[in-house]
Amino acid sequence: MEKSIFYIDGNNLTIDKSINIIKSNLKIDLSQKAVKQIEKSRKLVEKWIENEEVVYGITTGFGEFKDVKISKEDTELLQRNLILSHSAGVGKYIPDFIVRLMLLFRINSLAKGYSGVRLELMNFLVSLFNSDIIPLIPSQGSVGSSGDLAPLSHLALAVIGKGHCKFKGEYIDTELALKKVKLKPIKLAAKEGLALTNGTQMMSAYLCKTLSDAIYLSKISDICGAFSVESLKCTSKAFSNSLQLVRPHRGQIDTAYNLRKLLENSQIMKSHADCKKVQDSYSTRCMPQVHGAVKDTINYCKKVLEIEINSATDNPLIFADEKDHIEGGNFHGEPLALIGDFLAIAISELGNISERRTSRLVDGSLSGLPRFLTDKGGINSGFMIAQYTAAALVSENKVLSHPASVDSIPTSANQEDHNSMGSISARKAFDVLNNVKKILAIEMLCASQGLDFHKPLKPGKGVNTGYQFIRKFITKMDFDRLLSDDIIKMLNIIFESEFLNLVEKSSGSLKV
């Protein structure tokens, strides 16, 4: 049965829709509105070519060669040479999922009708997206303006039948892959090479995946924190709604709400209601303030990115109704460079505070639990080195969180004299997030072991549901065993939707 089709119109993508299109392998097509927009702007471009009007990138060279006039006869060669010469990327290949997002976002941007490309090219891009062809794109080489030139050029190689790709799991020449799906390479017309390569789609794609995962990660951070609160016998008083409302940041209020729901009906908490401890450490007590600030950051970054993925980002842009072209800088990645850095810093904080909770869990003098969470210390080291691993990842994230956007280096003989470095900030945010996933998996492993020492008392209903699910796959560690296997298992458990769905079914939906 044919899967439903998502119609692209240049304005209708969100992070959730974009991720779902890739995950569900939905087919796409152009809306009728987009077709009209594309055809209208192309007619104007062809008129300018016929009249030999001077328009950057259409009848001139590129960058420093902006003053070199190009004849009608050389237009096709100019566009082809642009793609070949700009495909200068290096480094490991961009993950398949992100390449697919790049192509989706490039199609959506061109569908707005400000880029002056032919409908023939757009139909080819749609067919390429709907095929099993994934162009191989090196991840390094973009300075973030004029957009992601090198990565997008490697993507555009597929259009002219050059370069390499992954096809049904095999690495092959793109020309051969196109033959297998009965697609003929396109001979690029005026403006089309530039339209394919000027844009922010690589950094947008990385940030889309990172933000989508960060929303999930934010909920998991609250769950991990609740596990640690129970294991460390902390109080939930600091999570009261009254306290949050006198400093009413939305994320702070929502985090405290999540923690209260997860800890509801805790037998462990009731068991130490009259203990002499006055207040808990910052890493547990201040979760609403820290986790909440991260939530607010995620939501801010989400707004910026959803504007960007529905924007026209090449140069020049064609305004068909006004019969005008404007040479500008919508390809400049500064908005994304800044949120990439902001997002990396924010997500790294979830790792920082998580590692501090893990450190308390394994420190018997602070936790009241057996040292390193093992009954038989000495002959067993327990979770000692798991905390080392979390500390190493936190330290690595400190380096990755150094902002890329504050740097700039001139290119194209100083014509392009301020660059955003947005692709670097986006890739760093992606790497930070994947490190924090592992840090949280380690906390969850230690906190689950801590809960074992409080039996037969049960934790709050949300925590208990998560704990029971985890213990189906990872048993209590009574004697030392290969911990990296347990960390990977925990990573797979808590970052699969079944875990979160079960916890939320028990505690109620958690807020982000």
N, C-alpha and C positions, 0 to 999 in steps of 0.2 A: 504493500500500500504506500502511495506517495506521501512523503512527509509534507506538512504544511510549509508554505513559502512565506518568508518575511520580505516585505516590500520596502526597499530603501528609498528615502526621499530627500536625504541630506539633513534632516532635522529630527528624526525620530529614534535615535539610539540613546540608550541609557547604559550604565555599567551592567545592571542586571540583565537587560535584553542582550547585550553584546556577549556576555559570558554564556548565556543560555544558548545563543545561536551556535557558538563554537562547541559547547559541551554536547548539545543535542544533535549536532551535525545538520542543522537546518539548511535548506536551500534558500538562496536569496534571489531577488529580481528587482528591477527598477520600477518604481511607481510611474504611473502615467504623468504625474506632475513633474517628476524628475526628468523623464524623457523630453518633455516640452522645454524645460529649462536648459537642458544640455543642447538641444537642437538650436534654440534661439541664440545662445552665446556663440555657438560654432559658426553660424551664418555670418555673424559680425566679424569674426576672426578671418574668415575666408575673403570677406570684402576688403579688409585691410591688406591682406596678402596681395590681392589682385591690384590694389591701388598703390602697392609698394610703400605703404605708410610705415614710418619708423616706430616699431613697438619692441621694447626690450624682450629678448628671448624668442621673438617670433620672426622678426626680420633683422635681428642683431645677434652677436655672440653673447656669452654669459660672463658674469662677474667682471673681472678686469677687462674682458673683451667686449664690454657693453657697447663700445663705440665702433665696433667692426660691423659693417653692413653685410648682410647675407643675401645672396640672390635667391630668387624663387627656385632655381634649378638645384641649389645646394641645401634646401630646407630639410629634405628627408635625411641627408647625410649628417647635417648638423644635429638633428635630434638623436640619431643612432650613436653618433660619436659622443654626445653628452652622456648617454647611458653607459657606454663602454668606459669612458675616461673617469667617470665618477664612481664606478664600481671598484673602489680601492679599499674596501674594508678588510680588517684582519681579526684574528681572535676566534674563540669558540663560537659555534653557530647559535643563533637565537633559538630558544625552544619552539617547537612546532606550534603550540597553542598560541604563543605570542605572535608568531609569523602570520597565523590565520587572522588574529585581531588586527594586525597591521594592514592586511589586505582589505578587510572589512571596513576599517576606518578610512582608508584611501578611497575606496569606492564611494563611501558616504560623503566624503568631502567633495569629490568631483561631481557627485550627483546634485549638488546645490545649484550648479549651472553658472558658476562664476569663473570657470577654468578654461573654457573655450575648446574642449576636446570633442572629438567626434563620437557619435553614438556607437559606431563600430568598435571603437576602443573600449567603451564602457561595457558593451555586451561581451567582449572578450574577457574583461576583468571579472565579470559576473560568472562566466563559464569557468574561468580558472578557479575562482573561489569554490564553485560547486563541484569541482573535480577532486581527485585524490592527490593533486600535485601541491607540494609544499616547497617553495624555493628555499635554497640554503643561503642564509644571510649571516655574514660575520657580524659579531656584536660590537666590535670596536671600530671607530673611525668617524663618528658623528660628533661635531662640536655644538650641535643644537641650533644652528642657523647658518645657512639658509635651510632651516629645518634639519631633518635627518638625511642629508644628501647621500652619503655613501650607503647606508642600509636600504634606503628607498630605491637607489639605483640597482642594487643587487636584486631587490624585489622586481624592479622593472625589466631586468634581464629576461625574465620569463616571458614577457610580452613580445620580445623580438627573437625568442627561441635560443637565447644564449644562457651560459651559466649552468649550474647544477641544481638538482632538486632531490627531494625524497618523494618516491612514488610507491605507494603500497608497501612501505617499510624498506624499500631499496633505494640506494643512492645511485642516480643515473643522470645523464645529460638531459637538460631540460628539453632540447629539441626532440629527443626520442620520446620523452614523457608526453609531450604535446601530441605527437603522432598517435600514441596509444589511446588518447582520449579524443582523437579526431579534431584537434584544434590547430589552426594554421597561425604561425607567428604573424604579428602585425607589422606593417611598414608604417612607422610613426610619421605623422604629418606635423606641420608647424604647431608649435606650442606644447605638443603632447609629451615630449621628453621632459620638459621643464615642469609640466603639471604633475607628472608622475613622481618627480624627485624632490620637489619643494614642499615640505610639510612636516608635521610633528608626529607622524603616525607611529614611529618606533617608540618614542618616549611615551606616547599616549597608550600604546598597547601594553607596555611594561607596567605602567601605573594603573591601568584598568584591572589587570590581573592582581596586582599587589593590593589595590583598594578592596577588590572583591574578597580576597583572602583575609584582609585586615578586619573587615566587618565580622567575619566568622571568628577570627583570632581574638577579637575584643570580647566576645561572649565566652570563649574558652578560657581567657585570662581570668574572667570573673569566677568561672567554675573552679579553676585551679586554686584561686585565692580562697574560695569558700572551703575547698578540701583542706587547705593549710590552716585556716581558722579553726576548723574542727580538730585537726591533728594536734595543733599547738594549744588547744583549750583556751582560745581567745573569747572575748565577749563580742556580741553584735551591737552593743549600745552605740558605738561610734557610727553605725550605719543607719541610725534613726532618721526618719524623714524630717523631723523638726530641726535637727542640726544642719541638714543640707539646705533647707529652705532659707536660712539666714545667710547663705552664700550660694545663690541659686543658679549656678552654672548647670546647663542641661545635662551634660555628661556625668557630672558629679551626682545629681539627683537620680539619674537612671542607673548608675553603677550601684549606688546604695540600695535602690529598689531590687536590683538583681540579686544582691547578696542576701537581703532579707528573705527573698523568695526561696533561694537555694538552701538557706539555713533553717527554714521554718520547721517547727516540731522536732528540733534536735534534742535527743536524750543526752548527748555528750555535753551540750551547753548547759542544760538544766543541772547536770551533775556537779558543776563547779560554780553555780550561781553565787555562792557566798564565799568564794575564795578571797584571799587577801590582796591579790594583784589589783593595783589601782588602774593601770592602763597598759595597753599592748604596744608593741614596737610599731614604728612607722610603716613597715612593709605590710602589716596587716591592717592597722588602724586607719591608715591614709589611703587605702585602696580607692574609695570613692573620689578622692581628690586627684590621684595619679591616673588610675584607669579612666576616670571621667574626662580628664584633660585630653587624653588620647582619643577618646570617643569624639570629642568636639573637633579635634584636629582632623580625624578621618572624615567627618561630615563636611568640614570646610573644603578639604581637598576633593571630595566627591563632587561638590558643586562646581568647582573650577574645571575639573576634568570633563564633566558632562557638557559644559559649554564648549570645550575644546573639540570633543569628538564630533560635534555637529557644526563645526566652523569651516570656512574656506581658508586654506592656509598656504596656497601657492602664490606665485608672483610672476607676471602681473595678474591682477584680477580683472575680469571682463564684466562690465555693467551694461548688459544688452539694452535695457530700457532707456538708459541715458546715452547709448552708443559711445561709451567711453571705456578707457582702460586706465587703471591706476597702478603705478609701480610703487609698491609699499613693502611692509615688513611683517605681514601676518604669519610668515613662516618662523618668526623668531620664537624660540622655545622658552622665553623667560617665565611666563606663568606656570609652565610645567616644571621648569628647573627649580623654582622656589617651592612648589608643593612637593616635589620629589624629595628635596632636602628636609622639608618640614615633616613629611611622612616618615622618612627614615629615622629622624630624631625621635619622633613620637613613639613609633613601634619599638625602637630600641629601649625606651623607658619601660615598656611592658616586660622586656627581658631583664632589665636591671632589677626591677622590684621583685620579679619572680625568683631570680637567683638569690636574692637576700632572704626570701622565705625558705628556699631550699637550704640555705646555709644554717638557718635557725633549726630546721627540722633535723639536720644531722648532728647538731651540736647539743649533746645531752645536757650540758650545763644550762642551756637556754630553753630547751624544749620540754624537759621533764620526761623525755622518751629515752630508750636505750641509746647509747652512743652509736652514731652512724646507723641507727635503726636496725641493729642486730642484737639478738639475745646473747650471742656467743662471741663477743668482741675479743680480738686478739688473734684467735685462729681464723676468724672471719673479719674482713674489712668492711662488710656491708656496703653502704651507699657513699663511702668516703670519696671515691674517685668520680662518681656521678656529679658531685658538686664541683669538682675540678673542671669537668667538661663544660658545665654551665658557666663557670667563671671564665673559661677560655673563650666561649662564644660571646659572652658579654663584652670581653675585652676587644675581640675582633669587631664587634658592632660599634665600639667607640671610634675605631679608625674609620669604619664605613660611614659613620654619621658626620664626619667632617664635611661641611657643605661644598658641593661642586659649583653651585651657582655664584659664589663670590669670586670665582676665577673667570678669566676671559683671556683669549689669545687671538690675535688678528690673523685672518686668512685672506687668500686671493689678493695678494700684493697690497694689503691694507684697505682694499675696497670694503671688505667685510671685517670691520675693525672692532666689533664687539659681539662676542658669541656667548650663548647661554649655558653651555655644558649640560643642557637638560637631559641628554641621553645618558650621561654619566650619573646624574642624580637619580634618574629613574631606575637604572640597573642596580645602583647601590640600595635603593629602597627595597627592591625585589630580593636582594641578597640578605639584607637585614631581617626581613620578614621570615625568610626560610631558616635563619639562625634562631629567631625567637620561637618558632614552632618547636624546635628541638629543646630549647631552654624550658618551655612550658611542659613538654613531655617528661623531662627530668623531674620538674617539680611535682607533676601528677604521680609519677612513680614513687617518689619519696613520701608524698602526702598519703597515698593509698596504703603504703607500708605503716605509716603512723596510725591510720585508722584501725589497722589490725590489732594494735596494742590497746585499743579502747573497748574491744569487744567484752561483753555482749551489748554494750551501749551502742545505739545507732545514731548516725549523724542526721542532719536535716534531710527532708524528703528528696530534694533535688540532688544533694550530694550523695545520699544513699543509693539512689537510682543509678547514678554514674558509677559509683563504687562497685555495685553488684555487677554491672555490665563489664567493667574492667576485669574483675576477678574471674570472669568466664574464660579469659584469654591469658591473663598473667597472674600466676599464683603468688602468694606471699613468699618472700625470699627468706627461708630459714637458714640456708647455707649459701656461701658465695657461689655465684654462677656467672655466666657470660653476660655482663650488664648491657653491652651495646645492643645485643639482641632484644633485650627488654625495652630499651629506649626506642628502638625502631618499631617494635610492636605497639608501644604506647603512642608513638607519633601517628601510626596508621589508625589506631582506634579513635583517638580524640579528634582527628582531623577528617574523619568520615562523618557524613551527615547523620548516620543512624545514631551515633552517640549523642549528639546535640538534640536530635529529635526526641529521644527517650527522656533526656534530662528535662527538656522544656515541657514534655507531656506531663511530667511529675510536678514541676515547680511552677509551670505557667511560662508564657513566652518571655524571653529575656530581651531587654532593650539595648539598642546601640545608638 
